Amino acid sequence: MPLSLLPLIGAVALTACTAGPPDQEIYDPDEAANRKVHAFNKALDRNLVAPVARGYGKAVPVRADKAINNLANHLAIPGEIVNSTLQLNFEDVVINTIRFATNTVFGLGGLFDFATAAGMEEDVDTDFGKTLAVYGIPEGRYLEVPVFGPRTERETYGIVVDYLLDPLGSFLPASAQKVTYPLYVVDKLGDRNEYDDAISGVLYESEDSYATARSIYLQNRRFDIGGTVNLDDLEDPYAN
């Protein structure tokens, strides 16, 4: 299937979905199934991800972890440039293009964030889920995805398209691509370790971790996309 058709197919599929209530409310018709997946994800985190992440934090020097994070962020920029272009946000295209070129040349291929040290604007984080939002595709239902955790229906389609349309896949040799995906995994382990207190607090100290995680995720995602957030609609009814 030509990759150029995937965004259209995703958009049509999302439009065909039941839009549900406005995006400021929680639309979770699959809550029973989502809670089972949430329980699986919690068990996976408790028994594998969190222990490995903490071990990573103890074993890997801070500077090395920072370099890994820099490189992972750097390799994500070409995809962000593609999405900013699709969103017709050419200011962000320019910012990210300049940062990518600067860190590629002066930051040893992205290991060092020379652009930030030089006072350049921060890179603009975007994805195809946000691109769909720009074109009015509804958020759809809330989903808890195995391994990946909280998502919306719109974002789930977006993640698939981002993966398939990543321009690095066309330019990097196969040997380099084999390193790219493990790099992203290691970077996420670093994030899990860095935010251990906050994540563990949500998962293991909330009276209802599913409702709390859902509330936090939707609030942050909607704010990130640029909408306003009604906290009354998103508060955790089971929180202490």
N, C-alpha and C positions, 0 to 999 in steps of 0.2 A: 504494500500500500504506500503511495507517495506520502512523504512526511508532510508536505504542504497541505494535505487534506485533513490532517488530524485536528488542527485548531477549529476548523469549520464543523467537523463531526462532533467534537466536544461541545461546541457552543450550541449546536442543534439539540444534542442529547440533553443538555442542561435546560434548555428552553422547554423541552418536552416534559421535563420533570414537573411535578406539582410544586409550584413556587412556594407554597406555604404562606405563613404570615410575613409581614414586613421584616427586613433584616434586623431590626432592633429587638425583636422577640426571639425566643429560643424555639426552633422547630426541630424536634427530636422524636419523630414517630417510631424510630427503631430503638428506643431507649433500652428495652429489655435485652436485645441482642448486643447493643453497644456496651451495656454493663458487663456482659460476659467477656467481651473482648478486653474491656478495661481491667477486669480481674486477671486475665491472662497477661496483659502488659505489666501490671503491678508485680506479678510473680516473676516475670522475666527480668524486671528491673531489680527486684529484691535479691534474686538468686544469681544473676549474671552481670547485668549492666552496671549497677551501682558498685559492687565489689571490684569489678575490673577497672572502672573509672577511678575509684579511690586508689587502687594500686598504681594506676597510670600516674595519678597526681603525685604519689610518693616517689615514683621511680624516674620520672621525666623532669629535668631541670626546667625552671620557669622560662628561661630564654628559648629553650628548644620548643616548649609548648607554644610560646608566642610566635615563633617562626612557622610552626605547623598551622596555626590559626591564620597568620598572614597569608600563607600560600593558599590555603583553602578559600579564603575570601577573595584572593586575587584570581583564582581560577574560576570563580563564580561570576566575575564581572562581565565576560563576553555574553553570557546568557542574559544578564541584566541589561546590557546595551541593546540586545535584540528586543526585549520586552519594552524598554523605554521607547524604542523606535515604533513599535506597534501601538504604543499609547500616545504617539505623536508628542512625546515629552522630550523635545530635542535639547533642552537645557541639561537634563539629566544625562542624555547621550553624550554630550560634550564633556561633562564632569567626569563620567566614568571612563570615557575613552582616554582622556588626558591622564587620569590616575593609572589606568592600566598600562599605558605606554611608559609613564614615568617609572613605575615600580618594576616593570619588565626590564628596563635598561639600567636603572640606578639601584634597584632593590634586589639584584641578583635573581631575577625571574620571579619576584614576588615574595621571597623569604623575608625581606625587610620592607617595612612600610615607609619608604623614603618620602612618598607624597605627603603623608600626614606630618612627618617631621619638617617638611619644607613649608608647611602652613596651607596646603591645598585643602579644598573642601572635601568632606567625607564622601565616600562612595554612596550612591543611592541604591538601597536594597529594594529590589522589586522582583516580581515573578509573574508567570502566566495567569495565576489565579487573580492577581491584581489587574492584569490586562483584561480578563473577562469582566471584572467588576467595572472597569472604565467603559466597556461597551454595554453595560446594563444587564449582564447575565446575573440572574438572582443567585443568592448564596446557596440555596437548596437546603437539604437536610443536614443535620449534624451527624458526624460519623466518628467512631473510634476505630482506627485502622490498626490491625495487628502489627506490632513492632513500632510503627510510626506514630501511634497515638492520636490525639485529637485532630480532626480536620473538618472542613465543610465539604459538601458535595462539589462545589465549584473549585475549591482548592485541590481536591483529589484529582480532578481532570487536569488542573493546571500543572501539578507535579509530573504527571505522565508526559505532558507536552513539553515541559521544561527539559526533561531527561532526553526526549527524542530530538529536540531542536537545539540542544546545546552545541554551539558552533565549534567548541573544542573537539567534539567527536569527529569533525571533518578535517581538522588540521593536525591534531596530535597523532604521532605514530602509535601503533598498537601497543608497543612496549610502554610508552608513557601513559596510555590510558589505563593500563593494568595497575599503575601506581596511583592514579587519580582517585579512584573509588575507595580504596583502603585509606587514602589520606582523609577523605571526608568522614569516614567512620572514626578514625583516630581523633579528628577534630571534634566530633560530637562527644566522644568520651571525655575529652578535655573540658567541654562545656558542662557535661554532667557532673564532673568533679568540681568545677568552679562554682556552680550553682547548687551544690549538694544540699545545703541547708534549706533553701527555698523549695526545691523539688521534693525533697523528703518530707518537708512540712506539709505540702499539699497531699502527697500520696499516703503518708502514714500517720499524720496527726489530725487531719480533717475528719470530722464525724462522717461525712459522705464525700470521699475523695473524688468520685465520679462527677458529682454535681459541682464541686469546687473547681476541678480541672476544666470542666466544660465552661463554667462561668469565666474563669480567667482567660482561657483560650479565645473565646468569642469576643470578650471585651478587648483584648490586645489586638486580635486580628482586625476587628472592625475599626479600631482607632488607627491602626497601621495603614489601612486602605484609605482612610480619610473621612470616615463617617463620624457622626456623633454617637455617643454611647449613653444609653439610659441604664444607669446602675440598678434601678429598681427592678428592671426586667431581668437582670443578670445575676442578682445576688444569690448566694447559696442559702436555700431555706433550711439546710441542716447544719449550718455552721454554728459554733458555740457563740 
